[in-house]
């Protein structure tokens, strides 16, 4: 039996994904377009490699069941935004953090086996 073919995702597809996730959740996207472009590139690569938008800032197994907590937006996004104002990658910002026009900082890893 033939496996269904998966549509390849472009960097533009990843940018669209990022924008839609942010709009849906009421988050802001990091205003650094070069930085966001690098993350969009990583998301597209990971989607084309694994079939899902695996966080480009973390190492996954490439097995969806093991990576579920780090599929973008990851399970740690909301607690990171609540505590620090942005997610681990610095891609998604809380509206309050975005209004301060501060740059994201490196966060401690919440993933238990990260």
Legacy VTK file of the C-alpha trace (Angstrom):
# vtk DataFile Version 3.0
C-alpha trace
ASCII
DATASET POLYDATA
POINTS 114 float
0.000 0.000 0.000
1.328 3.450 -0.937
2.079 5.960 1.769
0.345 9.296 1.261
2.774 12.022 0.276
3.205 14.903 2.652
3.238 18.439 1.303
6.598 20.126 1.638
6.539 23.255 3.767
8.346 26.388 2.658
9.828 29.081 4.853
6.839 31.235 3.853
4.514 28.476 5.100
6.354 28.556 8.429
6.018 32.362 8.599
2.273 31.970 7.995
2.120 29.321 10.732
3.964 31.615 13.163
1.660 34.550 12.429
-1.501 32.459 12.763
-0.390 30.862 16.042
0.407 34.296 17.469
-2.903 35.787 16.312
-4.913 32.826 17.597
-3.319 33.009 21.045
-3.094 36.784 21.390
0.707 36.726 21.415
3.168 38.994 19.648
5.887 37.733 17.323
9.440 38.806 18.017
9.993 42.002 15.983
13.515 40.930 14.915
12.724 39.805 11.363
16.127 38.197 10.780
15.799 36.162 13.971
12.234 35.131 13.103
13.409 34.222 9.599
16.031 31.890 11.053
13.403 30.238 13.260
10.983 29.942 10.329
13.743 28.259 8.327
14.343 25.817 11.192
10.623 25.096 11.526
10.328 24.413 7.788
13.363 22.107 7.834
11.999 20.221 10.821
8.543 19.919 9.261
10.028 18.529 6.057
12.260 16.171 8.026
9.755 14.945 10.648
6.294 15.910 9.433
5.614 18.401 12.223
6.855 21.810 13.342
9.410 20.660 15.896
10.861 23.539 17.900
14.120 24.498 16.176
15.636 25.531 19.529
15.502 22.080 21.054
16.738 18.640 20.089
13.970 16.161 19.416
13.968 12.470 18.695
12.149 12.779 15.380
9.473 10.530 16.864
6.248 12.487 17.238
5.198 10.610 20.374
8.467 11.588 22.119
8.506 15.123 20.735
4.893 16.110 21.434
5.846 18.532 24.195
8.214 20.466 21.905
6.038 20.753 18.817
5.594 24.470 18.182
4.066 26.124 20.080
5.558 23.905 22.752
3.947 22.915 26.040
6.360 25.241 27.872
5.393 28.355 25.925
2.608 29.573 28.210
4.471 29.068 31.509
7.561 30.728 30.000
5.499 33.689 28.812
3.802 33.965 32.200
7.108 33.971 34.058
9.504 35.646 31.598
7.329 37.313 28.950
8.449 35.125 26.062
8.917 31.521 25.059
12.181 29.570 25.225
13.081 30.467 21.622
12.068 34.089 21.958
9.705 33.663 19.010
6.426 34.339 20.803
6.104 37.244 23.229
3.382 38.138 25.672
1.689 41.415 24.708
3.020 43.014 27.905
6.612 41.987 27.156
6.303 43.131 23.540
5.062 46.548 24.697
8.290 46.997 26.701
10.412 46.637 23.515
12.958 44.528 25.390
14.944 41.727 23.811
14.239 38.181 24.989
16.836 36.625 27.250
18.053 33.056 27.536
15.641 31.029 29.663
16.220 27.980 31.819
15.071 24.738 30.231
11.742 23.510 31.596
11.777 20.276 29.664
12.560 17.556 32.209
14.884 15.618 29.905
15.897 18.531 27.650
LINES 1 115
114 0 1 2 3 4 5 6 7 8 9 10 11 12 13 14 15 16 17 18 19 20 21 22 23 24 25 26 27 28 29 30 31 32 33 34 35 36 37 38 39 40 41 42 43 44 45 46 47 48 49 50 51 52 53 54 55 56 57 58 59 60 61 62 63 64 65 66 67 68 69 70 71 72 73 74 75 76 77 78 79 80 81 82 83 84 85 86 87 88 89 90 91 92 93 94 95 96 97 98 99 100 101 102 103 104 105 106 107 108 109 110 111 112 113
